[in-house]
Amino acid sequence: MSNLVNDADLSSSLDCPIVDGKRQVQHVAPRTADVGGIPVNRVLPSRHRRLIGAWCFLDHAGPAVFKGDARGLRVGPHPHIGLQTFTWMIEGEVLHRDSLGNEQVIRPGQVNLMTAGRGISHTEESVPGESHLHAAQLWIALPEANRRTEPRFDHYPQLPRWHEGDVELTLLTGEFAGQRAPTLAFSPLVGLDLAAASGGSLALPLREDFEYGLLPLEGELGIEGEHFATNELAYLGRGRRQLALELPAGGRAILVGGEPLGEEILIWWNFVGHSKAEIIEAQRDWEAGSERFGSIPQFDGKRLEPPPLPWRE
């Protein structure tokens, strides 16, 4: 995935305030953008919330329907460093290609995870004939100790899935309610999809040392008496043991959480770094066509170019 909305702010993470003995829930409105021809709603990063654990980027892509001659999603070659790209597919099929030679179609109910580490490039395209796309696309910041790890790609077609009452839960990464996902992680994280075809309510057990965010993907979500519209992020902070939820018929939401990273990170274009020098080096390498990011000759199209750096070298 590519970040086409420029943001060069430092990320930080804070708890929600406690008022009259009750921890508040922060409402974070989305920004809209277009990525590869698809409308997206972006809630991380924003000026209200920079990180949730190590999760540093969250786009809700679609739901989109392609009509006529529309080609669907098409994102040309672009680089990443210092992060993992995480795609949870809800509807449609997308072909991933990367500079390590991986080619993988992701289908509904599956996760694609690309660990950029010291550097990788990739492309994303709707498969020919595909008319729909609905996905959550996220980035996970790598801790400083792992920021230059070797790049790799992992595909997860099978994930833990179970029911709590009328709600179906799919564990995307981490551990939850006695389940463990196989997904590679470099810091304590959790990602959970919740879907209720006929509506439902449940109480989610939470870890007090984790901070959490919950994003309604379809339908309005009820959280402890408050209402959150589709694409309106509920930031829950830390210190909670349980969360009461209500989902409407056809409702879906994604819960992300993790241990606070405890490190300041810098996000610029498609790079995540721990210093401006790292970002500058990566951008110069991409612009120079360095072997660091390889190539994807199978993609028929132009590669993406970054905007000018916002800092002096």
C-alpha positions as CSV (number, residue, x, y, z in Angstrom):
1,M,0.0,0.0,0.0
2,S,1.1,3.5,-0.6
3,N,0.7,6.7,1.5
4,L,-0.3,9.4,-0.9
5,V,-1.1,11.9,1.8
6,N,2.1,13.6,3.0
7,D,2.7,13.7,6.8
8,A,6.0,14.4,8.4
9,D,4.8,14.7,12.0
10,L,6.3,12.8,15.0
11,S,4.0,10.2,16.4
12,S,3.1,10.0,20.1
13,S,0.6,8.0,22.1
14,L,-1.3,9.1,25.2
15,D,-4.0,7.6,27.4
16,C,-7.6,8.8,27.4
17,P,-8.5,11.0,30.4
18,I,-10.6,9.8,33.3
19,V,-13.6,12.0,34.1
20,D,-15.8,11.3,37.2
21,G,-14.1,8.0,37.7
22,K,-14.8,6.8,34.1
23,R,-12.2,6.5,31.4
24,Q,-13.3,8.4,28.3
25,V,-13.4,7.2,24.7
26,Q,-11.8,9.5,22.2
27,H,-13.6,10.1,18.9
28,V,-11.2,10.4,15.9
29,A,-12.8,11.5,12.6
30,P,-11.3,10.1,9.4
31,R,-9.6,11.9,6.5
32,T,-10.6,10.9,3.0
33,A,-8.1,10.1,0.3
34,D,-7.7,8.3,-3.0
35,V,-5.1,5.4,-3.1
36,G,-4.6,3.7,-6.4
37,G,-8.1,4.7,-7.7
38,I,-9.9,3.5,-4.5
39,P,-11.5,5.9,-1.9
40,V,-10.1,5.4,1.5
41,N,-10.9,6.7,5.0
42,R,-7.7,7.2,7.0
43,V,-7.8,7.4,10.8
44,L,-4.1,6.8,11.6
45,P,-2.0,8.8,11.7
46,S,-4.0,12.0,12.5
47,R,-3.4,15.1,14.5
48,H,-5.6,13.5,17.2
49,R,-3.9,10.1,17.4
50,R,-0.5,9.0,16.1
51,L,0.0,5.5,17.4
52,I,-2.0,2.6,18.9
53,G,0.7,0.3,20.2
54,A,2.9,-0.1,17.2
55,W,0.0,0.4,14.8
56,C,0.9,3.6,13.0
57,F,-1.3,3.7,9.9
58,L,-4.9,2.6,9.3
59,D,-6.9,2.9,6.1
60,H,-10.3,1.6,5.5
61,A,-10.4,1.0,1.7
62,G,-13.9,0.8,0.1
63,P,-16.3,-0.8,-0.1
64,A,-15.8,-0.1,-3.7
65,V,-17.6,-1.4,-6.9
66,F,-15.8,-1.0,-10.2
67,K,-18.0,-0.5,-13.2
68,G,-17.5,-0.4,-16.9
69,D,-13.8,0.0,-17.9
70,A,-12.6,0.7,-14.3
71,R,-9.5,-1.3,-13.6
72,G,-10.0,-1.3,-9.8
73,L,-7.0,-0.9,-7.5
74,R,-3.7,-0.2,-9.1
75,V,-0.8,1.0,-7.1
76,G,2.6,1.1,-8.8
77,P,6.0,0.2,-7.4
78,H,6.8,2.1,-4.2
79,P,9.3,1.5,-1.4
80,H,9.0,1.0,2.4
81,I,11.4,0.9,5.3
82,G,11.0,0.3,9.1
83,L,7.5,-1.1,9.0
84,Q,5.2,-4.1,8.3
85,T,2.3,-3.6,5.8
86,F,-0.7,-5.5,6.9
87,T,-3.7,-6.1,4.7
88,W,-7.0,-7.7,5.9
89,M,-9.2,-8.5,2.9
90,I,-13.0,-8.4,3.4
91,E,-14.2,-8.5,-0.2
92,G,-12.5,-8.7,-3.6
93,E,-9.1,-10.0,-4.6
94,V,-5.8,-8.2,-4.9
95,L,-2.5,-9.3,-6.4
96,H,0.6,-8.4,-4.4
97,R,4.1,-8.4,-6.1
98,D,7.3,-7.3,-4.4
99,S,11.0,-6.9,-5.2
100,L,11.9,-10.2,-3.5
101,G,10.0,-12.0,-6.3
102,N,6.8,-12.8,-4.3
103,E,3.5,-12.9,-6.1
104,Q,0.4,-13.6,-4.0
105,V,-3.4,-13.0,-4.5
106,I,-5.1,-12.1,-1.3
107,R,-8.7,-13.2,-0.9
108,P,-11.5,-12.5,1.6
109,G,-10.7,-13.8,5.1
110,Q,-6.9,-13.7,4.6
111,V,-4.0,-11.5,5.7
112,N,-1.0,-10.3,3.7
113,L,2.0,-9.2,5.8
114,M,5.1,-7.6,4.3
115,T,8.0,-6.8,6.6
116,A,10.0,-4.0,5.0
117,G,12.9,-3.9,7.4
118,R,15.9,-2.2,5.7
119,G,14.0,-1.9,2.4
120,I,11.6,-3.4,0.0
121,S,9.3,-2.3,-2.8
122,H,5.9,-3.7,-3.9
123,T,2.8,-3.2,-6.1
124,E,-0.9,-3.9,-5.6
125,E,-3.5,-4.5,-8.2
126,S,-7.1,-5.8,-8.4
127,V,-7.1,-9.1,-10.3
128,P,-8.5,-9.0,-13.8
129,G,-12.3,-9.2,-13.8
130,E,-12.6,-8.3,-10.1
131,S,-15.4,-5.8,-9.5
132,H,-15.2,-5.2,-5.7
133,L,-12.7,-4.2,-3.1
134,H,-13.2,-3.9,0.7
135,A,-10.2,-4.1,3.0
136,A,-8.4,-2.7,6.0
137,Q,-4.8,-1.7,5.3
138,L,-2.5,-1.0,8.2
139,W,1.2,-0.4,9.0
140,I,3.0,-1.6,12.0
141,A,6.1,0.4,13.1
142,L,9.1,-1.9,13.7
143,P,10.9,-1.3,17.0
144,E,14.2,0.4,16.7
145,A,16.1,-2.8,17.4
146,N,14.4,-4.5,14.4
147,R,14.1,-1.6,12.0
148,R,16.8,-2.9,9.7
149,T,15.7,-6.6,9.7
150,E,15.8,-8.5,6.4
151,P,12.7,-7.9,4.3
152,R,10.2,-10.7,3.9
153,F,6.6,-11.5,2.8
154,D,4.1,-13.8,4.6
155,H,0.6,-14.8,3.6
156,Y,-1.9,-16.1,6.1
157,P,-4.9,-17.9,4.5
158,Q,-6.0,-19.5,7.7
159,L,-6.7,-17.6,10.9
160,P,-8.4,-18.4,14.2
161,R,-12.1,-17.9,13.9
162,W,-14.9,-18.4,16.5
163,H,-18.3,-17.1,17.7
164,E,-19.2,-15.3,20.9
165,G,-23.0,-15.3,20.8
166,D,-24.1,-13.8,17.5
167,V,-20.7,-12.2,16.8
168,E,-18.0,-13.9,14.6
169,L,-14.5,-13.1,15.7
170,T,-11.4,-13.5,13.6
171,L,-8.0,-13.1,15.2
172,L,-5.7,-11.4,12.7
173,T,-2.5,-11.1,14.9
174,G,-1.5,-11.7,18.5
175,E,-3.4,-13.5,21.2
176,F,-6.9,-13.0,22.4
177,A,-9.4,-15.1,24.5
178,G,-7.2,-18.1,24.5
179,Q,-6.5,-18.0,20.8
180,R,-3.2,-17.3,19.1
181,A,-2.7,-16.1,15.5
182,P,0.3,-17.3,13.4
183,T,1.1,-13.8,12.2
184,L,4.7,-12.6,12.5
185,A,5.0,-9.7,15.1
186,F,8.0,-7.8,16.5
187,S,6.2,-6.2,19.4
188,P,3.2,-7.2,21.6
189,L,0.1,-6.6,19.4
190,V,-3.5,-7.7,18.8
191,G,-5.7,-7.3,15.7
192,L,-9.3,-8.7,15.8
193,D,-12.2,-8.5,13.3
194,L,-15.7,-8.6,14.6
195,A,-18.7,-9.3,12.3
196,A,-22.4,-9.6,13.2
197,A,-24.6,-10.7,10.3
198,S,-27.8,-10.3,12.4
199,G,-26.4,-7.9,15.0
200,G,-25.2,-8.7,18.5
201,S,-23.6,-7.5,21.7
202,L,-20.6,-8.8,23.6
203,A,-18.1,-7.9,26.3
204,L,-14.5,-8.0,25.1
205,P,-11.8,-8.8,27.7
206,L,-8.9,-6.4,27.4
207,R,-5.3,-6.2,28.7
208,E,-4.8,-3.2,31.0
209,D,-1.2,-2.7,29.7
210,F,-2.4,-2.5,26.1
211,E,-3.9,0.6,24.4
212,Y,-6.7,-0.1,22.0
213,G,-8.6,1.4,19.1
214,L,-11.8,0.2,17.5
215,L,-12.9,1.2,14.0
216,P,-16.4,0.5,12.7
217,L,-16.1,-0.7,9.1
218,E,-19.8,-1.3,8.4
219,G,-22.7,0.1,10.4
220,E,-22.8,2.3,13.5
221,L,-21.1,0.8,16.6
222,G,-22.2,1.2,20.2
223,I,-19.4,1.4,22.8
224,E,-20.5,1.7,26.4
225,G,-23.5,3.8,25.6
226,E,-21.7,6.0,23.0
227,H,-22.3,5.8,19.3
228,F,-19.6,5.7,16.6
229,A,-20.3,6.1,12.9
230,T,-18.7,4.0,10.2
231,N,-15.0,5.1,9.8
232,E,-15.0,7.0,13.2
233,L,-12.2,5.6,15.3
234,A,-12.8,5.0,19.0
235,Y,-9.6,5.3,20.8
236,L,-9.8,3.5,24.2
237,G,-6.5,4.1,25.8
238,R,-5.0,1.8,28.4
239,G,-6.2,0.6,31.8
240,R,-9.4,-1.2,30.7
241,R,-10.2,-4.8,31.6
242,Q,-13.4,-5.1,29.5
243,L,-15.3,-3.4,26.8
244,A,-19.1,-3.6,26.1
245,L,-20.0,-3.5,22.4
246,E,-23.2,-3.5,20.3
247,L,-23.1,-4.2,16.6
248,P,-26.1,-3.7,14.2
249,A,-27.2,-6.3,11.7
250,G,-24.5,-6.5,9.1
251,G,-22.1,-4.6,11.4
252,R,-18.3,-5.1,11.3
253,A,-15.4,-3.5,13.2
254,I,-11.7,-4.0,13.6
255,L,-10.0,-3.8,17.0
256,V,-6.3,-3.0,17.1
257,G,-4.1,-2.8,20.2
258,G,-0.8,-3.3,21.7
259,E,1.8,-2.4,24.3
260,P,2.8,1.3,23.8
261,L,5.8,1.4,21.6
262,G,7.7,3.8,23.9
263,E,9.7,5.1,20.9
264,E,9.1,8.2,18.8
265,I,8.8,7.4,15.1
266,L,8.8,9.6,12.0
267,I,6.5,8.9,9.1
268,W,7.2,10.5,5.7
269,W,5.6,9.3,2.5
270,N,6.0,5.4,2.6
271,F,8.8,5.4,5.1
272,V,8.8,4.8,8.9
273,G,12.0,5.8,10.6
274,H,13.5,6.6,14.0
275,S,15.4,9.7,12.7
276,K,15.3,12.2,9.8
277,A,18.6,10.8,8.6
278,E,17.0,7.4,8.0
279,I,14.2,8.9,6.0
280,I,16.5,11.1,3.9
281,E,18.8,8.2,3.1
282,A,15.8,6.0,2.1
283,Q,14.3,8.6,-0.2
284,R,17.6,9.4,-1.9
285,D,18.2,5.6,-2.5
286,W,14.8,5.3,-4.1
287,E,15.2,8.3,-6.2
288,A,18.6,7.0,-7.4
289,G,17.3,3.6,-8.3
290,S,19.4,1.9,-5.6
291,E,19.5,-2.0,-5.5
292,R,18.3,-1.6,-1.9
293,F,14.7,-1.5,-3.1
294,G,15.1,-3.9,-6.0
295,S,12.6,-3.8,-8.9
296,I,9.3,-5.4,-10.0
297,P,9.6,-6.0,-13.8
298,Q,6.3,-7.9,-14.0
299,F,4.4,-4.7,-13.3
300,D,3.4,-2.8,-16.4
301,G,3.4,0.8,-15.3
302,K,5.3,3.6,-13.7
303,R,6.8,3.6,-10.3
304,L,5.7,6.1,-7.7
305,E,7.9,9.1,-6.9
306,P,8.0,10.9,-3.5
307,P,7.4,14.5,-3.0
308,P,10.3,16.7,-2.0
309,L,11.7,16.1,1.5
310,P,10.4,18.6,4.1
311,W,13.8,19.0,5.8
312,R,17.2,20.2,4.8
313,E,19.9,17.5,4.7
